[in-house]
Amino acid sequence: SDGSIRLHQMTSECPIMQWNDSTNGQPVVALQWALTRPAVFFALDASSNIYIWDLLENDLLPVAKETIPSEKVVAMALLGEPEKANGLLGIVLAKESGQIDIQYVKKKWASP
């Protein structure tokens, strides 16, 4: 609820990494690892901002932030086929009105 994100190892109670105030204090609504690139994850905050984290590029801050200005995004999911080498990764955004948008992610954050 405070915008912090923690990365845990399944065998430990303490986080490996912790990013406080990673969304400028906005609650994190959804967070999901990229299906095609293990070091990348996406976070959606309550203000409809999507943060892209690539831990191989920068493990302190998100590498990109995208604001969805038209309408509040209430849910996010990723789609892709990790067993295929094409590196296609899509992001599905559910908006408050019930509209669903599907957008493709840049290759640099999707390729294995």
Helices and strands as residue ranges (DSSP letters): E 5-8, E 15-19, E 28-33, E 40-45, E 49-54, E 64-67, E 73-80, E 89-95, E 100-104, H 107-110
